[in-house]
Amino acid sequence: MGGCAQYHVPMDSDLDSTSRYFGRWLLLPAVAAPLVVWAVSLPGCAEPCVDDGLFQKFCPVADTEFGTGDEVTGDGDGDGDGDGDGDTAEAGGTEGCAVLDVILIPQTPTLVLLVDQSGSMNQSFSGDTRWNVITDVLVDPITGVVPLYESAIRFGLTLYTSDNGFEGGECPMLEEVEPALDNFAAIEALMTAAVPIVDTPTGESLEVVAQKLAAFNVPGRKYIVLATDGEPDSCAVPNPQTAQPESVAAAEAAYALGIETFIISVGNDVSDAHLQDMANAGQGVGPGGEDADFYKANDEDALVSAFDTILASVRSCELDLMTPLTAAQAMGCTVEVNGGAIGLDDPNGWQLNGSDQIELLGSACDALKQGASLVQMECACEG
């Protein structure tokens, strides 16, 4: 019983852009690194190729020797042993088995940047104002997190504030860009045109954004990154800032909808106690559980680091299969992460989700999220 080979496309800024690779691997880069990939050009490969949403192109291989199980590509005979007789290797060859010729496609996360637009964002921060610094961190054309990761994450943006709560009219006041891939231009236009206003109705704003995001019909997991510089108020009571319970409840409600929330304090005006409560609520940590991480940035470098850490953590460990597998077929598959074999249904291995997705678990998932990872899957041929 032979193995069904696949090919891989390396996606890492350190690789030579003139190289072309064939084999049976999928290289998944850290989200925090710029992505450089190439459309594979296999013999007989027709355009358009399949795009996985992370720049990676998978070309059809059905008409190539590779796609028919030929281990000697380029000899034109279509067989598996290069002898020209059209068979599949008399000894030790690889049979073609299209049903198991799977391709792994990483799921694309959807993430809304929920940014506090209150008047205190005009305060001094890292040699500028808080507002100008977070604008640069998000949408600077060269170093901003949105242009760097816009092809790996469906970014949306919501700016939130109020003008004295309900007394000022609409509350919360929201300016929004709907999540999408390659969304830098729209997010930059909104972020650079906006200016801080007055208040901080965090709970009401988080509730609205979570409900919209829950209804947003796209595959993959969903996240909110809340960047705020002050304790929350509410639409009913804009002063003083006493709406911490409402904000925590909104984060809990978002988690119940399947949406995780991360919180970043821009400056040191938000108490550690509230940041911890929001982090735990946003990550579903119950009483007695291990506290979730929160982020307090007192300068631009710390703010960049906070966003980088969060964006790395939202990498999905769920990999879609272009060709479905049954549970029986999965028993004949092997998966390796960075050269090490991981077991099926192992807590630190992988599992089959339905028929069209595998998921890395435990330490295997951690390895995928923490750096550039080589994920290899090979399935035995039937028969």
N, C-alpha and C positions, 0 to 999 in steps of 0.2 A: 504494500500500500504506500504510494508515494506522497510527497507533500505538495500542496498547492502554493506556489510562490506568489508573492505580490511585489509591487515596486514601491519605492519611497521617494519623497521629495523633501530634502533637507530645507528647513526654514530657520535660518539663524544668521545674524549679521556677520558672524565671523567666517562664514563659508565663502569660498571664491565664487563670484557670480557667473564665471564662465564655465563652471563645472556642470555636468549632468550626471544624475545617479539613477541606477536601476537596481532593484533588489526586492526585498519583502518587508520594508520597514516604513514606519511613519514617524518622522521627527517632529515633536511638538515643542515649540520654543516657549520660554518664559514670556508671559504677557508684558513684563516690564522691559523687554528689549525690542528695538525696532525689528520689523520682520522683512526679510528679503527672500523671495521665492522665485521659482521659474516655472513656466508652463512646460510640462514634459512633452517632448516630441518623439513619440515612438513611431516605428515604421507603420505607415497606414493610419496614423492617428488623425482623426477628423476633428475639425473645430465645429461648434464650440466644445471645449472640455467641461467637465463637471467642476464647479467651483464650490469649495466647502465653506466659504464665508471668511476664511482666514488667509486669503490670497492663494491658497493651495489649489492647484489644478490637477485633476485626474482625467487623463485622456482615455477614451474607449480603447480596449485592447482585444476585442473579439476577433478582429481581422488580422491580428499579428500572430507570429509564432509563439510569442510569450503568452498571449491569451488562449492559445490552443494547447498549452502544456509543453511546447518545445523548449528544451533547456539550452539549445544552441541557437540563440537569436542571430539573425542575419545570414544564415546559410541557405534560406529560401526553401527548405524542404518541408517545413511544417511538422516535422516529427520531433521526437524527444531525444534522439541519440545522434543526430547529425549524419546518419548513414544514407539518407536520401530515400529510404524505402517506405516512408509514410507511417511507420509504426511508432510506438511509444517506448522506446528503450527496452531492448530485450533483457537487460539486466540492470536493475537499480534505477531505471528511468522514472520520470514523473508523468503520470497520467494527467490529462486535462480534466478538470472538474469544475465547471463554471459556477455551479451552485455554491461552492465553497471559496470561490475567488473573491473574497470580501475585501472591502476597502474601509478603513477606519476614518471617520470624519468627526473632529471635535465639535461639540455643541458650542454655540455662541451665546454668552451671557448677555442679559439686558440690564442696564444700570442707569438709574436716574440720579444726576447730581442735584441735590436739593440745597440751594445756597441761600443763606441768610442775607437779606437785602436791607437790614435795619440801619438806622443812622449811625450807630456806633461803629459800623464798618469803615467810617471815615477816620477813625483814630489811627495814630501813628503805629507802624508795624514794620520792623526790619528795614528801616530807612525810607519807607513810603507809607501809604495808607493800607489798611487791611484789605480794602476793596481792590486796590490796584495790584497788590501782591497776589491775591487769590486769582484775579483775572489773568495775570501772567502765568501763574502755575498751571492754570487750566488750558489757556488758549494761545499762549505764545507760539507762533508758527514753527519755531525750531525746537523748543524744549517743553512745550505744554503737553500735559498728559493726554488731552483729547486728540490732537493730531498724531501723537505717537501711537495711540492704541485704537484709533477710530475704526480700523479694519478688523480688529479682534473682538471688539465689544460694541454692542448697540447702545450708544450713549444717548441719553436724553438730558435736558436741563430744565429745572424749575427754579426761578427766583421767587422768594416769598417775603412779604412784609405786610404792614397795614399802616394807615394814617389815623392813629388814635382809635383803633378797633372799629367797632360798629358805628361809633360816633362820626367817624370819617367817611362812612359809606361802605363800600364793598370790603369784606374781610373774610378770609385772607385775600390779599392782592397777589395774584400769581401771574408771572410771565413764563411761558413754557415753550420748549422745543420737544416735539415727540421723539421717542427713541428711534434710532436707525443706525445702520452701518454707514461709515464714511460721512459722518454728520458734523464734521468740524466747521464747515462754512456757516451753517445755520447757528450753531452754538456760539461761535466767535461773534457773529453779528449781534446776537442778543446780549451776550456778556459785555461786550465793549460799549454798547449803546446805553446800558442801564447805569443808574446811579443809586446809591443808598437813599432810603426814604426815612422811615421812622421806627416802627415797632417790630416785634419778633413773635408772631403767633405760630410757634413751631408745631404744637399739637394739631391744630386745625389743618395746617398746610401738609403735614406728614400724612394725615388721614386722607385728604383729597388725592394726593399723589399715589398713595398705596392702592386706593380703589381703582384709579385709572390704570395703574400698572398691572393690577390683577386682571383687568379686563382686556389688556393688550395681548392679542392672540398671536404669540410667536413661540417657537420651541426654545428650550433652555431655561435656566434658572434666572431669577429676577432679584435685583438688589437696589437699595437706596443708599447713597452716601450723603449724610447730612453734615454740612459744614456751617457752623454757627459761631458767633463770637460773644454770645451773651445768654443769660438765663432766659427761659421762655416766658412770654406773657400770653394773653389770650384775647380773642376778639371781644369778649364781654368785659374783661378787666385788663386793659392795655398797660396800666400802671397800678400797683407795682408788679414786678415780674414774679408772679407766684403760680405759674401754670405748669410746674414740673410734673405733677401727677397726670395732667392731661397729655403731656408729651410722652411720658412713659407708657400710658395706656394706648396711645396711637402707635407706638413702636410694637407693643404687644399685639395689637390688632393686625398690623402689617405682617408680622411673623405668622399669625394664624392664617393669613391669606397665602402663605408660601413665599413671602418676601423678606429677606434679611436686610437689616438696617445697620450701617456702620456710622459712628459719630466722630467728627473731628472738631476740636475747639481751636478756632483761629485766635490766638492770644490766650491769656490766662484768666479771663473774666468768668468762665463757667466753672462751677465747683466740681471737684473730683467726684463728690458723692453723686451729683446729677449725671455726670458723664458715665459713671459706672452703672447707674440704674438704667440709663438709655442703652448702653452697650449690652447689658444682660437681657433687657427686654427685646432688643433688636435681633439677638442671637438665640432667643428661646431658652435662656438660662433660668432655671427655677430656683426656688429657695434651697440653699445648701449646695448648689452646684458651683463648679469652678467658674470664677469671674471671666467674662469675655474681655477682650482688649478694647480700650478706647484710646484716642489719640489727642494729645494736647501739643499744639505747635506754637512755639514762641518766636520762631523766625522762619524765613522762607525755606531754608534747607529742611527744617523739620516738617514743614507743610508738604514739600515735595515727597519726603520719605513716607509720610502718612499715606498719601495717595498711592505711591508705588506699592507699599505693603498691602494695602487693601485690594488693589487691582490684581496683584499676583494671587491673592487668596481666592478670587472669584473664578479662577480657571476651573472649568468643568472637568470632572473625572468620568463623565459619561461620553462615550464615543459611539456615534451612530454607525450602523453597518449598511452599506449600499446593497448588499445581498443578504436576505434573511437567513438565519440559522435556526435549526431546531435544537431542542435540549440534547437530543442524541448526537447531533453533529458537533455541538459544542464540546462534548466529551472527547472528541478527537482533535481538539484545537490546543495549541500551546501559545501562551502569551509571555513575552519578556519585556521588562522595563529596564532600560539602560544595561542590557545584556544579562540580567538576572531573571530566571524563570519564576513566574508567580502562579499559584495554583487556582484552579476553578473552585469557586465557593469557599475559598480561604478568606478569613477576616482581613488578611493583608495581601489578598490576591485579586481575583476578578470574578464577576458574575455576569450572567446573561440576563438582561432585562427584556422580557418579552422575546421577540424573534429578531428585532432589528437594532439592538443596542447592547453594548457591553459597558460595564462600569468597573473602574479600578477602585479598590477598597483599601482602607487603613494606610499602612506605610507606602503601598504602591501609589495610592492617590496623593499622598504627601510628596512623594518624589516627583510626580507630574507637576504639582503646583509650585515646587520650589526652584525649578530650573529647567533648562533645555533638556527634554526627555526623549529618548528613543523608544518608541513602543512598537514591538514586533508581534504579529499574530500570524500563525501558520496552522492551517487545518488539514487533516488527513483526507485523502480522496476516498470516496465511497467505492465499494465494490471489492 
